[in-house]
Amino acid sequence: MSMKNNKTLKHLYYLPITIWMSIFFGIPTLIIVYFSFLKKGVYGGIKSYTNFSLDAYKELITPELLYIIFKTLEMAILITIFVMIFSIPTAYFISRSKYKNLYLLLIVIPFWTNFLVRIFALVGLIGNNGLVNRFFIKVFNLSGPIPMLYNKFAVILVSVYIFMPYAILPLYSAIEKFDFSLIDAARDLGANKYQALLKVFIPGIKGGIITAIVLTFIPAIGSYAVPDIVGGTDGVMLGNVIANKMFVLRDWPSASAISTVFIIITIICLYISFKGQVNENGR
């Protein structure tokens, strides 16, 4: 078969997924970006599909929105850090255990449960009358419950629980492929266990770490349901602002402008992840 025919078959092979991604991802994304350059109508929505403006982007630099942007970034970074702190040891333990299939099943089981059900289950645990507060009141003889709901702490706690499975799975895959004899070699050459961990093990699973960070940071920065249910006024994030502008204020250009910023951040994160995977495979 000629090289030309091979290229034709390759293009035909990718054609269905290309069409699918174009219709259900590419076109909606372009519509969002297009709407962000339009003007808001008097009664909401879009004033005109040919009347372009940068007003929506100028609103992004208002003090109130800048505060929420920085708070969202701060919370997303904290969520990602805590997820990685808990996920790397968990993935390592699973990969080295003889019961790894059972532990992987336990990690996957939450995916079988509705997302909102899992959030409300945690609300029942950490609420004022939840099991955690009742335990603390009984054991430490507290005068009242610890306020663990409707604040930034609740958003971070619930988000860490929600996103941990997404981080554990790629980390487990990377650790499974890691050659642990390299750590023994590093110890033989004089490195202590912490040096072997930081200079051999962590760089050796860099691809899994980058993927886990991307799969945590991107959903965290665009989170809506978690801060809406457990965040209160203190835990408002940009996802809630987008929903408010879209469905309450009907300010479609402003909502689209914030979403466009999210899209740019997502593309940057995916590019970093792709470069990290390429470098990892090229080593």
Secondary structure, DSSP 8 states (H G I E B T S, - for coil): --HHHHHHHHHHHHHHHHHHHIIIIIHHHHHHHHHTTB-B-TTSSBS-TT-B-SHHHHGGGSHHHHHHHHHHHHHHHHHHHHHHHHHHHHHHHHHHSTTHHHHHHHHHGGGGS-HHHHHHHHHHHHSTTSHHHHHHHHHH--SS----SSSHHHHHHHHHHHHHHHHHHHHHHHHHH--THHHHHHHHTT--HHHHIIIIIHHHTHHHHHHHHHHHHHHHHT--HHIIIIITTTT--HHHHHHIIIIIS--HHHHHHHHHHHHHHHHHHHHHHHHHHHHHHH-
